[in-house]
Amino acid sequence: MTTSRTNPKVDEYLSKSQKWQEEYRELRGIALDCELTEDFKWMHPCYMFENKNVVLIHGFKEYCAFLFHKGALLKDPHGILIQQTENVQAARQIRFTNVREIVEMESILKAYIYEAIEVERAGLEVSFKKNTEFTIPDELQNMFDETPALKIAFEALTPGRQNAYILYFTAPKQSKTRVSRIEKYIPQIMDGKGLKD
């Protein structure tokens, strides 16, 4: 692993990690061996090819993972890519519960990274579902009708941001809860920001 391509923010992140420290170091080494550029994005180590995000390292309570940004485009001959939830369209994870699994899979993981690099080289894109494929809740549609500027601002958001809002707004069973959620986020939508921005 060459230290010239490491990012000090990732060093700091790894030194503060309570869990998965050994696993993170192993995953980092594999990503750097594949000539990817290390960065720190979304509070996680991120590995890029020509400024395109290829793979991210992240950890959860039960597992840590490589998250391939365009994992949906990978062939996955080993059947190890996991779609986190049905609403995740592009990204796929390979999960680990201990460092031994990572060491044993090193050559497979590198093959997946190299394929992900080829996806970027080829300029391939995941075709996302259009917002029209997601049902806009009545409460949001009513607000669009009352405030056309809100509809314009909402439609200017990225499909992922629109989808996140729609999922969040439709989750409550009661209409009044849906309305209060929408009202709370109107300023953020008008500012062109997503749910988590």
C-alpha positions in Angstrom: 0.0 0.0 0.0 1.6 3.3 -1.1 1.1 6.1 1.5 1.3 8.8 -1.1 -2.2 8.0 -2.3 -3.7 7.9 1.2 -5.9 10.6 2.5 -5.2 12.1 6.0 -9.0 12.3 6.7 -9.2 8.5 6.2 -6.3 8.0 8.5 -8.1 10.0 11.2 -11.4 8.1 10.5 -9.6 4.7 10.9 -7.9 5.8 14.1 -11.2 6.8 15.6 -13.2 3.8 14.5 -14.5 1.8 17.4 -15.5 -1.2 15.4 -14.3 -2.9 12.2 -10.8 -1.2 12.4 -8.9 -4.2 11.2 -11.5 -4.9 8.5 -11.4 -1.2 7.3 -7.6 -1.4 7.0 -7.8 -4.5 4.9 -10.5 -3.1 2.6 -8.5 0.1 2.3 -5.4 -1.8 1.2 -7.3 -3.7 -1.4 -8.8 -0.5 -2.9 -5.5 1.2 -3.0 -3.8 -1.8 -4.6 -6.3 -1.3 -7.4 -4.8 2.1 -8.1 -7.9 4.0 -6.9 -7.6 7.5 -5.4 -8.6 7.7 -1.8 -10.9 10.4 -0.6 -13.3 11.0 2.3 -16.9 11.6 1.3 -20.2 11.2 3.1 -18.2 10.6 6.3 -16.6 7.4 4.9 -13.5 6.4 3.0 -14.3 6.6 -0.7 -12.2 5.3 -3.6 -12.3 6.9 -7.0 -11.2 6.4 -10.6 -10.6 9.6 -12.5 -12.8 11.6 -10.1 -15.7 9.0 -10.4 -16.8 7.2 -7.2 -16.1 3.5 -7.5 -16.3 2.0 -4.0 -17.0 3.2 -0.4 -16.1 1.5 2.9 -18.7 1.7 5.5 -19.7 -0.1 8.7 -22.9 -1.0 10.5 -23.6 -2.7 13.7 -23.8 -6.2 12.2 -21.3 -5.9 9.3 -18.9 -3.7 7.4 -19.0 -3.4 3.6 -17.6 -2.4 0.3 -20.4 -0.3 -1.3 -20.1 -0.2 -5.1 -21.7 3.1 -6.4 -22.8 1.4 -9.6 -23.0 -2.1 -8.3 -26.2 -2.7 -10.2 -24.1 -2.7 -13.4 -21.6 -5.4 -12.2 -22.0 -9.0 -13.4 -21.7 -10.5 -9.8 -20.6 -14.0 -10.8 -20.2 -15.0 -7.2 -23.6 -13.7 -6.2 -22.2 -11.6 -3.3 -23.6 -8.2 -4.2 -26.5 -7.1 -1.9 -29.1 -4.4 -2.6 -29.5 -2.7 0.8 -33.2 -2.0 0.3 -35.6 -2.3 -2.6 -35.4 1.5 -3.0 -31.7 1.5 -3.6 -31.3 1.6 -7.4 -27.6 1.8 -8.2 -25.4 0.9 -5.3 -24.7 -2.7 -4.1 -22.8 -3.9 -1.1 -20.4 -6.8 -0.3 -20.7 -7.4 3.4 -18.2 -8.8 5.9 -18.4 -9.8 9.5 -14.6 -10.4 10.1 -11.2 -9.7 8.6 -10.7 -13.4 7.6 -13.5 -13.2 5.1 -11.9 -10.1 3.5 -8.5 -11.7 3.3 -9.9 -14.9 1.8 -11.9 -12.9 -0.8 -9.1 -10.5 -1.8 -8.7 -11.7 -5.4 -12.5 -11.7 -5.9 -12.9 -8.2 -4.4 -10.1 -6.9 -6.7 -11.9 -8.4 -9.7 -15.1 -6.6 -8.7 -13.2 -3.3 -8.3 -11.5 -3.7 -11.7 -14.9 -4.4 -13.3 -16.3 -1.3 -11.5 -13.4 0.7 -12.9 -14.2 -0.6 -16.4 -17.8 0.5 -15.9 -16.5 4.0 -15.3 -14.1 3.9 -18.2 -16.9 2.9 -20.5 -19.1 5.8 -19.1 -21.9 3.4 -18.2 -24.8 4.8 -16.1 -27.5 3.1 -14.1 -30.9 3.9 -15.6 -32.9 5.2 -12.7 -36.6 4.9 -12.3 -38.2 8.2 -13.3 -40.1 10.1 -10.6 -43.3 9.3 -12.5 -42.8 5.7 -11.5 -43.1 6.7 -7.8 -46.6 7.6 -6.6 -46.8 11.2 -5.3 -48.9 11.2 -2.1 -52.2 13.2 -2.4 -51.1 15.5 0.4 -48.0 16.5 -1.6 -50.0 16.8 -4.9 -52.4 19.2 -3.1 -49.5 21.4 -2.0 -48.2 21.4 -5.6 -51.6 22.5 -6.8 -51.7 25.3 -4.2 -48.1 26.4 -4.6 -46.8 25.8 -8.2 -43.3 27.1 -7.2 -43.1 24.1 -4.8 -43.8 21.7 -7.7 -41.1 23.4 -9.8 -38.6 23.2 -7.0 -39.4 19.6 -6.3 -39.1 18.6 -10.0 -35.7 20.4 -10.1 -34.3 18.0 -7.4 -32.4 14.9 -8.5 -34.5 11.7 -8.9 -32.8 10.3 -5.8 -33.8 13.3 -3.7 -37.3 13.3 -5.0 -37.6 9.6 -4.2 -36.3 10.0 -0.7 -38.8 12.7 0.0 -41.7 10.7 -1.5 -40.7 7.6 0.6 -40.5 9.8 3.8 -43.7 11.6 3.1 -45.7 8.4 2.4 -44.5 6.4 5.4 -47.0 7.7 8.0 -50.4 6.1 8.0 -52.3 9.3 9.0 -52.8 12.0 6.5 -52.2 14.8 9.0 -48.8 13.3 9.8 -48.0 13.2 6.1 -49.1 16.9 5.8 -46.9 18.0 8.8 -43.9 16.2 7.4 -44.3 17.9 4.0 -44.8 21.3 5.6 -41.7 20.9 7.7 -39.6 20.2 4.5 -41.0 22.8 2.2 -38.2 25.3 3.0 -35.5 22.6 2.2 -37.3 21.7 -1.1 -37.5 25.3 -2.1 -33.7 25.6 -1.4 -33.0 22.7 -3.7 -31.9 20.5 -0.8 -32.5 16.8 -0.2 -34.0 15.2 2.9 -30.6 14.6 4.5 -28.8 17.8 3.2 
